[in-house]
């Protein structure tokens, strides 16, 4: 076993003619690991982005809702309580996503994509109803993380 690992590290698959298949498998394993690592890196980065905007936006809406809404280009009137309530939920959800990132748990990655697609559609509908640029800004923030997530999910699907 140790010699196979050494041969695979050195790229000497031809030295093991009787056991060529395990040696070839060991040679291709680092390639598969690199592809998985790249996918996991992008998944991790998109989850970090998701957690970041949920935590930062949630904190802003919770602590200084007027300033946060102004920074998000809102021209609507949402009162003082509703933005804070939205901030509570955003902060709590951001904490949960952060825990997924910390644990390197990507089991809910596809659901996160579906949920964000629903959010983009809903925000777009709200924009057409209210004509508040806030919803377009929020759409853009969500889409910046959603599009790479979709790309990774599509690339990770097995070819049929």
Phi, psi and omega per residue, in radians:
X1 nan -0.791 3.135
X2 -1.085 -0.664 3.128
X3 -1.196 -0.600 3.095
X4 -1.138 -0.688 3.117
X5 -1.149 -0.769 3.116
X6 -1.068 -0.769 3.128
X7 -1.116 -0.674 -3.137
X8 -1.223 -0.612 3.105
X9 -1.165 -0.733 -3.122
X10 -1.416 -0.204 -3.138
X11 1.362 0.539 -3.076
X12 -1.848 1.033 -3.121
X13 -1.182 -0.502 -3.093
X14 -1.217 -0.279 3.138
X15 -1.266 -0.304 -3.093
X16 -1.984 1.258 -3.050
X17 -1.181 -0.606 -3.128
X18 -1.330 -0.438 3.135
X19 -2.116 0.904 -3.067
X20 -1.191 -0.659 -3.090
X21 -1.080 -0.864 3.098
X22 -1.087 -0.608 -3.140
X23 -1.178 -0.725 3.112
X24 -1.131 -0.715 3.116
X25 -1.057 -0.728 3.130
X26 -1.180 -0.563 3.107
X27 -1.207 -0.639 -3.100
X28 -1.465 -0.327 -3.134
X29 -1.010 -0.795 3.108
X30 -1.051 -0.568 3.094
X31 -1.143 -0.739 3.117
X32 -1.164 -0.688 3.130
X33 -1.124 -0.715 3.132
X34 -1.098 -0.717 3.116
X35 -1.129 -0.749 3.101
X36 -1.126 -0.699 3.114
X37 -1.109 -0.693 3.122
X38 -1.135 -0.754 3.113
X39 -1.114 -0.771 3.133
X40 -1.113 -0.602 3.111
X41 -1.114 -0.802 3.136
X42 -1.165 -0.706 3.081
X43 -1.047 -0.775 -3.140
X44 -1.084 -0.798 -3.126
X45 -1.117 -0.705 3.139
X46 -1.221 -0.601 3.057
X47 -1.209 -0.665 3.090
X48 -1.089 -0.751 3.099
X49 -1.058 -0.792 3.127
X50 -1.052 -0.857 3.131
X51 -1.072 -0.688 -3.097
X52 -1.115 -0.868 -3.097
X53 -1.251 -0.472 3.061
X54 -1.228 -0.758 -3.125
X55 -1.222 -0.799 -3.122
X56 -1.200 -0.840 3.125
X57 -1.113 -0.723 3.105
X58 -1.104 -0.739 3.100
X59 -1.092 -0.764 3.140
X60 -1.085 -0.808 3.138
X61 -1.162 -0.568 -3.134
X62 -1.276 -0.743 -3.012
X63 -1.605 -0.853 -3.096
X64 -2.284 1.297 -3.041
X65 -1.093 -0.667 -3.108
X66 -1.116 -0.811 3.132
X67 -1.117 -0.765 -3.125
X68 -1.083 -0.785 3.125
X69 -1.129 -0.638 3.087
X70 -1.145 -0.738 3.106
X71 -1.121 -0.500 3.112
X72 -1.539 0.217 3.058
X73 1.134 0.503 3.136
X74 -1.273 2.434 3.027
X75 -2.085 0.175 3.130
X76 -1.653 2.999 3.110
X77 -1.990 2.003 -3.060
X78 -2.045 0.129 3.130
X79 1.272 -2.899 -3.098
X80 -1.840 -0.521 -3.010
X81 -1.430 -0.812 -3.059
X82 -1.074 -0.785 3.086
X83 -1.063 -0.638 3.106
X84 -1.166 -0.681 3.099
X85 -1.118 -0.768 3.074
X86 -1.069 -0.692 3.100
X87 -1.061 -0.689 3.102
X88 -1.055 -0.841 -3.114
X89 -1.188 -0.692 3.114
X90 -1.101 -0.743 -3.125
X91 -1.138 -0.757 3.130
X92 -1.121 -0.756 3.114
X93 -1.152 -0.694 3.075
X94 -1.064 -0.668 3.084
X95 -1.126 -0.690 3.107
X96 -1.144 -0.761 3.116
X97 -1.122 -0.694 3.095
X98 -1.033 -0.679 3.104
X99 -1.150 -0.610 3.044
X100 -1.093 -0.741 3.129
X101 -1.113 -0.805 -3.102
X102 -1.076 -0.668 -3.130
X103 -1.496 -0.061 -3.070
X104 0.950 0.754 -3.108
X105 -1.814 1.899 -3.090
X106 -1.927 0.384 -3.128
X107 -1.109 -0.498 -3.080
X108 -1.767 0.325 -3.081
X109 -1.091 -0.828 -3.126
X110 -1.141 -0.665 3.091
X111 -1.136 -0.661 3.106
X112 -1.067 -0.611 3.086
X113 -1.165 -0.832 -3.141
X114 -1.062 -0.756 3.141
X115 -1.094 -0.719 -3.135
X116 -1.244 -0.555 3.040
X117 -1.094 -0.772 3.082
X118 -1.043 -0.723 3.139
X119 -1.112 -0.760 3.138
X120 -1.097 -0.768 3.129
X121 -1.099 -0.777 -3.136
X122 -1.128 -0.762 3.121
X123 -1.111 -0.655 3.104
X124 -1.130 -0.751 3.106
X125 -1.100 -0.714 3.111
X126 -1.132 -0.627 3.087
X127 -1.080 -0.800 -3.115
X128 -1.160 -0.455 3.099
X129 -1.401 -0.800 -3.008
X130 -1.727 -0.351 -3.070
X131 0.994 0.567 3.101
X132 -1.694 2.127 -3.129
X133 -1.038 -0.306 3.068
X134 -0.878 -0.734 -3.066
X135 -1.238 -0.555 3.060
X136 -1.234 -0.690 3.096
X137 -1.097 -0.791 3.119
X138 -1.120 -0.676 3.050
X139 -0.998 -0.821 -3.129
X140 -1.090 -0.738 3.134
X141 -1.070 -0.777 -3.132
X142 -1.194 -0.742 -3.095
X143 -1.132 -0.562 3.116
X144 -1.028 -0.632 3.091
X145 -1.579 -0.474 -3.080
X146 -1.264 -0.755 -3.068
X147 -1.071 -0.806 3.057
X148 -1.128 -0.564 3.110
X149 -1.111 -0.764 3.110
X150 -1.107 -0.746 3.131
X151 -1.016 -0.826 -3.133
X152 -1.119 -0.738 -3.123
X153 -1.133 -0.703 3.136
X154 -1.200 -0.725 3.138
X155 -1.182 -0.485 -3.072
X156 -1.452 -0.258 -3.121
X157 -1.161 2.412 3.114
X158 -1.197 2.498 3.118
X159 -1.323 2.324 -3.110
X160 -1.751 nan nan
